[in-house]
Amino acid sequence: MNKSVFEIGFIGGAINSAVGTVHTIASQMDGKFKLVAGCFSKNLDTNRDTGKQWNIDPQRVYDNWETMLIQEKGLLDAIVILTPTPDHCYMIDKALMLGHAVISEKSLTKSVDEAKQLKQIVDKQNSFLTVTYNYTGYPVVRELKQRIQNGEFGKINQILIEMPQEGFIRIGLDGKPIIPQDWRLKDYEIPTISLDLGVHVYNIINFLTGEDALEVCAVENSYGNFKKIIDDIHAITTLSNGIVCNIWFSKSALGYRNGLRIRIFGNDGSAEWVQCNPEELIINNKTGEKKIVIRGQNEVLLLNMPRYNRFKSGHPAGFIEAFANLYTDIYESLYTYKYQSKQNYKNMYTFGINDALKGLLFLTAMHISFKEKKWVKVENI
């Protein structure tokens, strides 16, 4: 009998983590998943407190994540990886080799080589592996994608996308820098800011256009409180259909908690979306007219679908609801994988190993461009 609710277990994502609470709420918001097990933290007290707060059977709260993978084999429908990015590859490898379906926080891995290692396993075993890029869960971003596909803006020529934040340059009440998690204070083959923010930026570009990056030219800087850590990146990239993209993401931009903004320019119109005002899409046409597209209007494409209206328009939905949208799409993908096809389970709103690898190849080329002071071609899969 096919299951209507899938049971999941977390590795990482404790109550004191950056993403644990969000994933706990989002995964269960629409009744598609139930969190039933976890190894939430290396700290045993935090681990047990997390299990207690989230009503997990104490027998299924594990002190060791590898023990959990073994003990829960055949019991869980998926493992959710919520640890810091540098830990992902080894954990995902172990989970896949034991036959678990895996849902991973971005970035999938910290390097292209690690992602290629996982791709070999996925391709050989027909494993289920999906990555959460949550901003594509916003209904207005999906509305924008559909309007681009419908040709509303004509031929797309330019995309400007930025994601400024201020975490690495702010100070606290004591006048001292606000110290992030230890793993964020080290750069790898790909700068950590790219693993954190850049993966979202590239994913959004690819999601909206369906096009891959061909080459990139980038500038990297450190402006904030941690001088050896790259915290600001500007780049220009060209896509496979000729679109030019201007990219900026930063953790040293005072005044921005999360200033994600997308601007699309075509021959017949343009569009703009700002994450801090997530329910509005601003559209301009060739006659100079400007309109704001929101939920509840008659002439929308996707926004009035029941799944995007947990409550009626006029009551804004935000980040966690967008994440829940993505989890519902992951559920549909996992359902297809388990009961219909292990080859063609991915849907238009979920992201697999190839999507993750494309992003990491782009971010690697970006870093090489900065180091070598030249345009760099992006490697194909």
DRENSEGU-403594 format. One record per residue: residue in three letters; x, y negated, z negated of N, C-alpha, C, O in turn. Coordinates in steps of 0.001 Angstrom, whole numbers, plus 500000, padded with zeros to 6 digits. Atoms other than C-alpha are relative to their C-alpha. Example, Ala and Ser with C-alpha at 12.3 -4.5 7.8 and 13.67 -1.06 7.14 Angstrom:
Ala500890501190500000512300504500492200500900498800500000501936498819499335
Ser499180501190500060513670501060492860499230498910499270499739497802499101
END
This chain:
Met500843501201500000500000500000500000500878498750500000501809498637499203
Asn499216501227499919501360496592500975499744499101498796498601498920498377
Lys500108500864501174502061494273498051499611498586500416500070498087501444
Ser500384501389499722500451490834497953500848499010499226500905497831499577
Val499097500841500788502860489468495345501339500721499903501395501891499524
Phe498665499406500050506601490088495538500699499632498699500641498488498249
Glu499293500212501262508665490491492382501464499669500277502130500344501062
Ile498641500476499762511973488633492238500784499918498700500216499836497611
Gly499100500184501126514980488390489955501025498940500342501477498845501483
Phe499031501080499808517338485457489502501380500432499523501513501103498499
Ile498633500033500508521107485466489265500382498534499931500481497863500958
Gly499843501433500210521861482069487774498642499356499794497629500042499657
Gly501268500710500115519225479383487434499431499941498604498215500013498430
Ala500473500092501386519045479102483642499274498679499760499256497796500618
Ile500786501187500328516941476483481896500845498730499955500306497629500061
Asn499127501175500035519966474177481659500719499777501326501629498950501399
Ser499335500134498704520962474536485320499326498919500832498249498429500493
Ala500533501051499135520418472042488123498767500458500773497894499645501076
Val501031499550499063518071474236490155499048501050499444498057501380500096
Gly500781498879500502516611476936487913498522499717499835497682500493500292
Thr501404500320500246513408475232486856499257499757501305498118500193501465
Val500630500278498706512676474017490385499674501299500730498565501463501237
His500247498728499319513057477506491851498940500822499276498128501492499914
Thr500994499242500766511008479038489048498589499519500318497691500327500554
Ile501327500557499713508079476695489659499631500202501463498542500682501775
Ala500311499972498566508318476555493455499706501408500494498791501610501292
Ser500186498630499512508607480303493967498647500569499597498104501425500296
Gln501231499416500525505472480992491923498776499100500180497667499484499808
Met501088500971499916503353477926492755498793500529500765497654500304500355
Asp501102499540499155501277479605495457499669501478499816498959502070500630
Gly500362498629500328501105483045493870500584501056500912500062502168500988
Lys499380499053499069503389484714496410501112500818499339501373501953499740
Phe498902499336500696506240485629494060499747499970498497499031499107497989
Lys500013499991501458506574486566490401501409500282499510502023501277499895
Leu498674499816500586509819486145488470499894500996498852499205500739497865
Val500154498931500989510246489356486463501317500451499389501318501249498452
Ala498706499547500510513990489761485859501044498936500266500848498052501101
Gly498936500952499723517216487836485681501228500178499137501170500699498023
Cys498777500266500755520775487299484613500258498527500237500899498152501218
Phe500136501422499736520400483571484216501249499191499675501472498130500259
Ser498846500779500455523614482476482512501060500918499407500751501981498867
Lys498910499285500662527032483676481368499916499837498492500381500694497740
Asn500201500233501423526155482181477999498834500868499527497701500690499976
Leu501015499021500380524249484951476253498787499359499342497655499781499581
Asp501127500676500647522134482616474122499131499285501033497904499384500999
Thr500753500699498951521158480482477121499255500992500879498114500752501274
Asn500620498960499180520438483616479119498722500522499342497679500629499987
Arg501165499451500703518089485007476477498926498936499789497734499231499881
Asp500972501086500161516456481625475823499233499756501297498035499474501277
Thr500659500176498703515731481316479540498957501084500220497828500799500620
Gly500950498905499853514118484732479647498777499820499120497650500090499537
Lys501116500216500932512014483877476614499086498889500490497864499035500470
Gln500810501141499558510877480510477986499163500358501221498050499859501384
Trp500705499649498770509864482071481284499263501332499898498852501909500905
Asn500826498818500272508143485062479678500462501246500760499652501998501302
Ile499436498813499368510481487692481095500144501096498945500580500832497825
Asp499802498850500884510459491152479514501466500038499565502351500087500420
Pro498601499994500462513604491174477302500825501150500570502040501021500721
Gln499277498867499426514511494574478762500493499714501419501342500428501952
Arg499607500348498628514850492886482152500769498677500055500915498075501119
Val499066501131500071517035489999480993501379500596499768501636501168498708
Tyr498730499279499991520557491190481731501164499081499646501222497928500072
Asp498787500743500345523861490069480239501023500022501134501926499186501173
Asn499052499828498901525695491205483383499234500118501318498348500963501450
Trp500766500024498754524501490458486913500197501269500832499277501695501530
Glu499773498771499238526108493562488441499167501150499440498652501978500191
Thr500879499003500620524269495751485938498563499796500456497846500756500736
Met501356500308499541521066493984486923499763500513501419498726501118501693
Leu500166499546498618521610494714490621499821501513500071499025502016500864
Ile500092498533500002522077498407489864498687500463499373497981501300499934
Gln501187499556500731519261498759487338498701499639500725497708500358500621
Glu501228500472499352516747496810489443499876500461501453498935500080502150
Lys500075499494498631517489498590492714498708500793500195498408501708499429
Gly501262499330499722514188499694494206498825499457499218497683499844499463
Leu501068500581500813512214497670491663499655498584500443498483498211500497
Leu500215501379499574512670494097492846499813499924501511500381500714502265
Asp500175500239498567511508492824496208501081499087500558501367499123501755
Ala498907500866499548514288490226496359500787499494498804500264499343497700
Ile499111500661500951517245488801494472500177498559500450500403498297501631
Val499801501417499696517520485010494288501324499554499386501515499660498175
Ile498667500408500441521090483657494065500001498502499731499827497701500650
Leu500060501402500414521229480380492119501261499559499271501242498575498531
Thr498719500347500618524849480302490975500704498934500833500259498636501941
Pro499228500943499187527421477705492113500467500637501308500744501836501363
Thr499653499508498663528316478031495790501257500873500039501243501896500724
Pro498798499156499913531869479396495214499787501441499545500573502319499900
Asp500277498643500487530329482449493494499106500807500939498942502011500744
His501047499363499201527816483259496234500450501248500739499793502286500664
Cys499633498940499056529752485472498633500086501364499322499495502332499800
Tyr499805498720500677530755488198496183498669500557499500498402501752499627
Met501286499552500529527304488328494584499066500460501110498410501495500986
Ile500877499632498890525431488388497888500474501290500644499667502151500993
Asp499419498771499453527796491038499237499536501208499190499053502191499752
Lys500386498879500865527094493290496239498506500297500104498094501455500156
Ala501449499808499925523347492716496447499591500653501319498778501578501335
Leu500337499432498694523164493455500171500433501455500111499705502287500651
Met499486498629499904525297496584499865499154500984499195499123502178499494
Leu500899499153500789522866497903497249498591500048500590497707500709500047
Gly501288499939499324519968497311499624498992498955499583497827499034499974
His500918501061500413518464494214497998499769499003501131500684498705501898
Ala500255501200499211516768491510500019500510498813499189500386498801497964
Val499360501106500704518493488216499180499463498659500488499378498397501688
Ile500338501405499773517258484633498928501092499186499320501279499300498108
Ser498867500734500562520203482269498441499785498499500066499303497964501065
Glu499898501457499947520456478644497475501069499634501026502003500394501285
Lys498924500513499153522431476570499927501144499560499077500916499366497883
Ser499513499470498749525235476506500755500187501507499841500510501990498756
Leu499899498547500094525319480193501582501339500419499418501394501247498508
Thr498648499707500475529085480338501046500814498718500026500326497671500451
Lys499138501179500008532009477966500607500889499913501233501626498940501394
Ser499134500013498823533705478877503896499371500782501142498473501599500941
Val500443499265498819533125480124507419500370501473499893499562502338500231
Asp499561498603500101535137483290506748499082500809499096498748501951499410
Glu500913499285500898532897484229503825498658500249500678498085501332500554
Ala501281499832499308529776483644505909500095501075501076499161501854501264
Lys499810498959498982531186485801508707500055501387499364499581502364499943
Gln499968498731500733531851488533506153498584500483499702498271501660499877
Leu501386499631500296528194488463505107499229500320501276498369501200501281
Lys500679499737498725527049488342508723500251501428500476499355502071501022
Gln499690498622499608528822491639509384499103500991499266498611501955499853
Ile500855499110500793526864493270506564498555499908500472497897500925500692
Val501389500209499577523542491738507613499741500663501345498737501355501518
Asp500195499437498660523986492754511246500072501527499994499307502192500692
Lys499822498543500036525149496282510422498823500693499328498372501744499783
Gln501034499337500807522442497047507856498588499508500294497622500033499739
Asn501302500653499810519596494891509218499461499498498660498294499701498327
Ser500362500489501333519567493244505792499134498747500095499154498026501092
Phe500769501241500119517175490514504706500829498995499218501174499232498061
Leu499264501079500652519057487313503902499456498679500504499451498425501708
Thr500504501318499625517555483839503872500581498957499056500918499258497911
Val499381501093500750518867480474502672498980498881499830498228498582500757
Thr500974501059500276516842477681501053500592498626500297501469498139499584
Tyr499736501413499696517196474288502720498669499287499789497837499233500694
Asn501341500346500443514330472688500883499382498790500685498157498674500712
Tyr500585501221499436513929469351502687499133500287501220498236499506501535
Thr500850499638498871512465471097505720498633500495499548497758500741500378
Gly501304499624500521509603472117503444499035498841499890497839499053499688
Tyr500894501158500047508236468575503415499053500035501197499510500151502335
Pro500949499965498885505034468546505494500254498930501055500082499192502245
Val499781501067499023505911465217507117501205500304500887501205499948502065
Val498864499590499171509271466582508288499537501024501035499995501006502178
Arg500549499014499064507374469461509868499089499328501032499070499712502202
Glu500814500791499066504910467011511392500886499315501032500564499293502220
Leu499062500656499091507844465116512878500561500997501010500652500694502199
Lys499488498964499090509287468317514334498982500310501093499333500404502269
Gln501035499668499023505972469116516008499806498876501010499605499135502196
Arg500171501139499091505667465616517465501173499890500974500989499521502134
Ile498849499973499097509188465851518869499800501075501061500033500836502245
Gln500224498899499058508333469211520447498915499663501018498981500091502170
Asn501090500376499106505159467730521928500391498896500977499619498561501876
Gly499538501040499088507204465019523646499475498613499707499537497737500569
Glu500600501291500327505562462121521823500988498842500127500594497727500470
Phe499003501069499975508813460147521703500808499990501298501783499249501425
Gly499249499884498762509962461075525189501303500748499771501417501557498850
Lys498688499380500158513545462165525640500694499404498784500868498188498703
Ile499307500476501193515328461940522287501445499674500366502156500502500934
Asn498644500450499695518549459946522625500895499933498776502078500269498841
Gln499192500264501188519681459177519091499299500501498741498075500445498624
Ile500468499680501345519307460482515565500962499359499014502177499526499118
Leu499212500541501102520512458574512530499474500636498723498290500524498407
Ile500416499325501228520445460544509302501007499697498906502217499790499112
Glu499121500347501120521821459534505937499468500601498710498265500797498541
Met500362499414501285521852461006502462500923499425498924501776500137498394
Pro499152500618501020523455458531500043499509500291498589498311500259498308
Gln500254499819501426523657459284496335501095499276499218502084498825499794
Glu499084500818500795525483457638493452500660500746498848501323500129498014
Gly499586499247501176526388460449491065501474499940499666501843500071498499
Phe498562499983500251530162460208491481500578498612499715501782498479499497
Ile499503501344500273530394456448490924499259499338498839499692498297498345
Arg500755500519501142527799455853488185500771500197498706501654501049498613
Ile499501499793501352528720455455484543498815500212499066497694499801499368
Gly501044499733500972526744456575481506499844498871499000500471497820499132
Leu500236501009501030525520454657478484501259499671499219501380498581498660
Asp498753500227500727528966455043476933501045499275500845502168499048500395
Gly499076500701499124530557453256479881500996500892500706501885500403501404
Lys499073499051499392532344456393481025499341500699501194498114500760501277
Pro500564499276498857531936458344484287499115501157499557499370501800498538
Ile500870498853500238529149460896484380500657501215500648500825501260501867
Ile499219498865499515530955464221484704499076501079500570498203501576499860
Pro500811498924499412529400466743487131500513501373499588501480501486498834
Gln499552498637500286529706470520486934501427500202500512501842499579501489
Asp498586499793499669533288471808487101500214500341501470501148499838502095
Trp499767499535498628532877473464490496499859498878501014500400498971502117
Arg500148501135499084531873470153492071501227499088500003501317498170500819
Leu498794500831500082535241468656491091501194500682500660502343500461500278
Lys498953499358499213537191470802493523499536500082501445498394500453501717
Asp500311499859498584537307470677497313500653501260500556501758501633500162
Tyr499532498752499413537729473824499370500342499763501470500639498633501856
Glu499774500179498567538259474453503097499000499002500574499307498248501498
Ile501030500991499705535054472479503409499820499171498738499627499750497669
Pro500195500808501202534732469505501014498686500348499305497681500634499956
Thr501182499596500760532260470229498247498798499112500291497664499590500269
Ile501131500869499659530151467197499149499304500476501271498091500322501418
Ser500604499457498782529622468792502552499195501256499702498135501471500290
Leu500743498810500410528570472067500935498718499625499270497737500367499299
Asp501129500448500803526176470099498754498988499206500833497797499516500830
Leu500879500888499244524762467401501050500066500235501508499040500223502189
Gly499837499852498560526194467997504510499219501155500590498733501072501718
Val500770498855499492524520471386504842498547499618500254497939500086501217
His501373500461499800521137469695504436499896499151501259498982499322502067
Val500039500919498868521938467013506981500041500768501320499236500519502217
Tyr499911499239498750523011469476509662498758500864500198498239500960501310
Asn501190499155499896520109471805508906498797499205500495498029499695501322
Ile501129500835499577517608468956509326500115499657501484499129499725502217
Ile499789500321498587519138467922512665499641501193500872498913501054501855
Asn500256498789499224519029471489513956498530500390499953497965500826500956
Phe501413499670500178515530472052512565499118499127500885498204499629501540
Leu500846500926499250514069468956514224500172500138501505499202500015502253
Thr499714500017498567515738469330517609500131501379500630499899501538501829
Gly499707498684499457516531473026517982501306500061500758501586501045501443
Glu498740500088499260519906471946519361501195500181499061501122499889497868
Asp498768499794500755523432472824518240500983498867500257500947498228501308
Ala498959501014499841526330470435517689501110500525500901501514501683500795
Leu498913499625499095529018470467520388501353499531499496502321500290499514
Glu498747500555500496531697468190518937499696498923498976498575498419498896
Val500214500931501102532193465835516027501264499198499741502380499673499946
Cys498910500865500451534342462944514863499602499451498637498512498897498486
Ala500393500319501373534424462224511132501064499208499260502253499269499571
Val499138500724500932535874459958508462499571500385498589498385500340498262
Glu500277499614501384536132461107504834500729499061499050501844498620499329
Asn499390500899500978536829458968501779499655500418498581498758501227498344
Ser500284499848501424536947458955497995499910498611499396500920497923499253
Tyr500241501339500527535396455812496507499609500011498526499623498964497879
Gly500605499934501320534055457045493177500982500186498868502137499768498946
Asn499233499873501240535325457992489750500991501161500009501789501299499081
Phe499158498803499965537116461177490821500840499933501273500444500448502318
Lys499257500477498837539846460003493156500515501091500918500789500816502087
Lys499498498934499139541003463363494466498879500766500703499135501690501475
Ile501147499291499454537492464445495439499337499156501085499012497991500853
Ile500694500702498920535937463471498771498548499777499593497849500716499211
Asp501366500296500433532674461702498017499218499157501006498125498683500696
Asp500689500819499006531755459846501223500458500433501395501657500468501674
Ile499659499539498654531601461069504835499094499333501036497870499321500905
His500688500519498823530645459333508074500395500857501195501545501284501301
Ala499677499187498826530419461257511339499091499647501166497963499188500988
Ile500780500057498767529249461074514926500107501367500656501195501933500766
Thr499979498706499315528246464252516696499089499959501212498099499227501228
Thr500849499857498821526816465132520092499399501395500001500068502376499675
Leu500710498728499971524232467872520494499983500578501411500368499922502379
Ser499942499260498743523821470427523250499114499416501089499294499753502259
Asn500832500637498976521158468346525023500342498520500177499577497772500786
Gly499541501366499797523107465081524870499619499008498923500046497856498986
Ile500356500908501091521590463577521725501255499615499220502108500456498936
Val498917500487500850524024461422519755499460499830498587498417499207498390
Cys500424500078501398523762461724515965501028499228499183502227499498499242
Asn499184500692500992525108459299513397499649500545498625498479500593498247
Ile500185499313501279525586460939510000500754499264498906501902498861499092
Trp499314500531501185526372459501506579499436500702498784498223500719498573
Phe500428499508501307526262461274503255501071499652498982502265499654499280
Ser499099500588500988527776460038500034499525500306498594498334500499498351
Lys500313499958501429527939460428496274500589498779499299500710498747498074
Ser499433501225500575529458456982495793499289498775500553499922497752500816
Ala500812501084499451526619454774497070499066499486498913497959499996498741
Leu500783500524501122525354452734494139498619499530500462498469498892501504
Gly501366500388499697521614452211494095499165501099500620497963500924500823
Tyr500724498904499368520678455549495655500098501266499158501174501846499012
Arg500038498703500683519595458536493575500032501118501042500810502067500941
Asn499975499103498837518790460410496775499332499261501151498109499288501289
Gly500524500866498951518395458154499790499879500667501354500159500040502375
Leu500137499302498726517726460777502449499044499242500916497894498978500563
Arg500815500701499006516463458971505554500305500561501384501464500787501734
Ile499877499480498639515849460272509070499395498984500959498269498528500762
Arg500523500861498934515477458040512137500250500668501353501365501087501663
Ile499962499360498688514713459433515585499655498949501050498670498228500895
Phe500250500978498946514913457305518756499929500697501356500851501410501750
Gly500179499437498673513545458346522151499646498935501015499574497753500680
Asn500352500946498941512617456745525467498621499391499814498371498268500251
Asp501385500450500116508958456422524519499587499612498586498483499108498384
Gly500372500348501359509034455909520776501076500379499008502092500979499360
Ser499059499668501067510809456258517466499220500388498760498018500143498663
Ala500636499578501250510090457675514032500990499871498863502201499966499058
Glu499155500125501187511388457202510507499310500667498821498103500523498623
Trp500498499362501226510993459245507320501023499807498903502226499961499117
Val499148500225501163512367458481503865499546500942498888498367500974498537
Gln500352498972500971512501461217501231499352499433498742498523500100498123
Cys500590500600501202511624458844498388498581499499500240497903499095499295
Asn501391500312499662508361458050500199499504501111500924499227500875502099
Pro500037498807499145507721461567501434498731500226500792498722501046501710
Glu501261499712499322504104461369502574499736499088501192498673499178501807
Glu500210500930498897504575458648505210501014500223501116502212500357500866
Leu499166499969498805505929458940508744499721498726500781498587498487501196
Ile500142501253499258506527455597510468500324500262501466501385500797501788
Ile499831499783498564506107455699514250499868498673500740498961497887500467
Asn500033501189499147506850452942516777499938500437501460500565501425501844
Asn500061499646498585505958452983520478500557498883500882501045497873500375
Lys499355500918499061507086451128523615499306498650500093499902497682500564
Thr500721501272499938504418448428523329500214499151498755499652498062498635
Gly499724500749501216505719447329519943499074500317498853499170499710497787
Glu500934499625501062502957448970517943500684500899498974501510501746499313
Lys499492499189501106503789450475514577498820500645499286497806499993499036
Lys501049499347500772501693453051512764500625500881498935501753501355499074
Ile499566499132501085502001455006509556499102501228499990497880501121499883
Val500720498727499988501002458662509669500065500603498605501148500761498042
Ile500058499423501340499850460179506374498945501109499958498099501217500846
Arg501028498977500227497839463120505067498633499343499902498501498238499375
Gly501365500492500107494091462658505372499524499245501214498319499058501385
Gln500409500644498759494121460814508685499431501036500966499727502226500864
Asn500595499081499032492143462300511548501013500513501013501011501695501359
Glu499118499654498888494897462278514143501380500430499506502387499783499796
Val498735499392500398497572464405512510500042501417500562499009501993500904
Leu499839498680499400498967467687513760499997501114498965499321502129499134
Leu499824498947501000499904469657510644499580499576498594499270500423497756
Leu500080500485501383499392467465507601498705500355499292498675500392498062
Asn501276499686500641495760468393506984499755501495499833498668501910499432
Met500139498561500223496392472136506904499805500264498508500437499603497684
Pro500254499726501423495087473620503627501266500252499191501341499843498032
Arg498788499663500751498555474872502646500764498764499550501535498830498593
Tyr499310501233500367499807471276502505499111499070499183499484497930498906
Asn500940500826500752496814470005500557499541500741498756498366501082498618
Arg500345499357501268496940471631497152499064499103499198498255499577498401
Phe500983500960500492495148468476496085499797498965501094500654498801501963
Lys500405500857498887493428465895498257500962498833500213501704498443499311
Ser499137501124499651495220463061500028499724498822499076498620498659498555
Gly500074501080500982495889459999497936500648500377498689500829499537497808
His499309499486501178497578462161495322501301500629500489501311501799500869
Pro498775499598499288501192462441496518500579501326499524500644501615498329
Ala499226498786500251502956465763496760501466499672500232501788498789501028
Gly498593500365499919506719465777496382500938501162500177500634502136500865
Phe498875499098499786509940467723496135499663501445499662499963502348500442
Ile500265498621500415508719470775494231498944500642500900499041501825501226
Glu500993499462499070505667471179496461500640500354501346500282501358501963
Ala499289499694498755507968471008499504500775501301499868500811502117500788
Phe499262498763500257510099473725497960499042501193499989499371502270500485
Ala500999498927500022506963475787497358499548500362501411499298501531501705
Asn500336499713498601506071475437501039501026500944500612500677501901501303
Leu498936499155499466509434476940501920499915501409499425500118502387500144
Tyr500115498665500599508936479791499460498839500796500611498931502014500760
Thr501097499300499331505602480604501088500444500529501357500068501633501749
Asp499473499540498712507371480808504449500965501167499814500990502097500621
Ile499099498883500306510029483036502891499189501256499687499555502357500098
Tyr500878498862500276507244485260501577499511500633501305499559501853501466
Glu500496499474498723505791485585505083501105500744500747500872501795501343
Ser498861499368499337509232486400506450500346501336499347500587502327500035
Leu499693498769500722509909488985503737498911501048500199499201502239500308
Tyr501112499073499753506466490516504229500168500672501360499997501884501489
Thr499761499449498664507207490942507933501144501003499975501061502071500581
Tyr498830499120500087510589492472507114499651501333499338500069502391499809
Lys500292498792500764509190494960504608498991500908500707499094502133500626
Tyr501128499203499535506088496071506465499809500031501518498992500803502020
Gln500256500064498559506390495203510161501256500169500849501310501066501691
Ser498814499940499140509834494594511666501230499523499255501235498426498697
Lys498752500385500636513349494543510271500921499245500961502003498809500568
Gln499198500739499031514651492896513445499459498589500248500236497648500411
Asn500612501276499618512188490061514105499128499450498870497928499233499040
Tyr500772500428501171511163488869510671500075498502499738499231497960499025
Lys499806501428500254512410485279510709498890499190500673498490499492501797
Asn500983500888499386509820482547511300500593498606500186501743498372499812
Met499458501306499608510200478935512442500399499133498808501079498122498980
Tyr499690500812501173510495477640508877500991500665499047501265500128497974
Thr499008499346500856513013480102507439501350500038500701501441499918501923
Phe498642500144499486516773480166507848500847501194499567500931501518498383
Gly499222498806500264519019483195508127501490499781500099501975498651500036
Ile498546500038500006522686484036508375500547499151501143501525498429500948
Asn499488500780498877523144482473511824499811498505499781500680497709500137
Asp500225501414500310521602479182510712501043499496499009501600498412499175
Ala499015500390501009523884479085507683501395499908500606502147498980500307
Leu498674499986499386526947479964509747500191498809500931501265498208500955
Lys499907501175499127526207477253512313500311498740499192501148497929499591
Gly499752501167500838526093474671509540501416499959499472502048498903499467
Leu498643499943500541529372475826508026501048499773501089502080499156500830
Leu499089500264498881531079475823511438500043498514500319501106497967500614
Phe500052501444499764529921472243511934500768499237498929501547498339499248
Leu499334500697501097531144471129508506501504500238500022502279499358499647
Thr498572499718499849534486472824509112500606499121501086501675498541500897
Ala499519500861498912534892470986512421500064498547499555500980497819499938
Met500008501359500521533996467755510660501256499724499178501887498678499327
His498825500184500856536783468235508118501289500034500824502211499260500563
Ile498825499951499120539315469196510801500135498688500763501243498184500943
Ser499975501277499289538353466057512722500628498906499154501449498127499639
Phe499422501013500890539173463896509731501496500216499824502273499265499902
Lys498584499719500250542488465618509071500860499740501232501988499261501112
Glu499207500133498775543618465536512706499728498700500749500352498426501774
Lys500297501317499424542107462111513511499614500093501471500145499362502306
Lys500426499850498615540359463264516681498632500686500050498161501256499066
Trp501214499230499775537156464643518140500334501492499987501369501911500506
Val499780498556500093536818468372517433498760500733500497497637500386500129
Lys501108499174499528534671470932519228499536500931498882500343501441498105
Val500582499119501009532329472951517035499991501425500544499487501679501638
Glu499936498597499588532940476694517224498600500586500129497725500310499308
Asn501258499280499826530079478802518552500018501285499181501081501801498836
Ile500100498707500687528813481886516743500392501115500965500378502288500592
END
